[in-house]
Amino acid sequence: MHPDLARVRITHRWSGRIGMTGDDLPVVGPVHGFPDVWFIGGCCGHGLALSVAHGAHVAAALLGEPEPGDPLPWHRSRAPRLPVDGPGRFVVRGYVDALGRVARHAC
């Protein structure tokens, strides 16, 4: 893809699973029963870009500051559940695991 980089030695790389939600919107909210413990997840591969907005939202909430302006669409405390129960759960798990193996080998 980039012939000029063909001889550049790669010394480090990162790979891992990407947190996804069923509707591609991340979730941010307090952990049920622990109002001072918050989570951020499901950034769908955009975690670095969204981390500033998420951090500001969580910091303001923990400090008791009102949210400025209209709430952003990803500031919700629950993602939609995937409608997978029973044997289908194993199929989805196998698919997600296979995607992880393919991604690790592609790097």
N, C-alpha and C positions, 0 to 999 in steps of 0.2 A: 504494500500500500504506500509506503514511504521509502523509496530506494535510498535516499540520502542517509537514512538511519539504519541501514542494513548492518553496518559494522559497529553500531553502538551497543555496548554490553549492558544488559539489564541486570542489575544487582539485587533489586528488591521488587516485590509486587504484593498487591493485596487482592484478596478475593473473599467473597462470603455471600451469604444469602441476603437478599433484599427483602425488607419487610413490605408486604403488599396487602392491600385491603380489596374487598370485592368490588368496590366502586372507584378505586384509585385515589381516594382522598385519605390523607393521614388522620390520625386521631391524637388528641391531646386532652388530658384530663386527670383529675385526682383519682388515686387508687381507692376503691370502695372501702369505706370504713376508716380511711387514713387521710383526712383532708389536707394534711401537710406533706403528703407524698404524692408526687405527680409522675405521669408517664408520657412519653412522646414516642410514637411509633407509626409504622405503616407509611413511610414517606415515599414508597414506590420508586426508589432510586434517586430521589431529590433531597435527601436528608441534609446534605451540606448546604444547599441553597436555602432550605426552609429553617435551618437551625436558628438563625438570627430571629426570625419572626416567632418561632416557637419559644425560644428563650425569653424574649421580651414579654410574650403572653403569660408564660408561667411565672416569671418574676413579678409582673404586675398583679397577678392573681394571688400569689403568696404574700404580697405586701398589702393586699386589700384595696388596691387601686381599681377604680372602675375602668372597664375596657373602653378605649377611645373610639368613637365612630361606630360604624356598623361592624358586627362581628364577622370575622373571616370564616369562610365556609368550612375549613378543616378543623376549626376549634369545636370539636365535639368529643364527648368522652367515651363513645362506643362506635365501633365499626359495624356495618351490617354483617350478620352471620352468614357463612356459606351454608346453603341448604344441603348439607351432606351428613347423613347419619348411616349407621349400619355398615354394610360391606363397602359402600361407596367411599367411606372415609379412607379405607386402605388403598383404594385406587388413587385418590387425590394425593395421599401421602407419598405413594410410589412415584407419582408424576413429579411432585415437588422435589423429591430426593434425586430423581433422574436429571432434572434441570440443574440442580446444584452440581452434580458430577460433570455434566457437559460444560458448565461455566468454568469449573476448575481446570478442565483439560484444555479449554480454549485460550487460557491466559499463558 
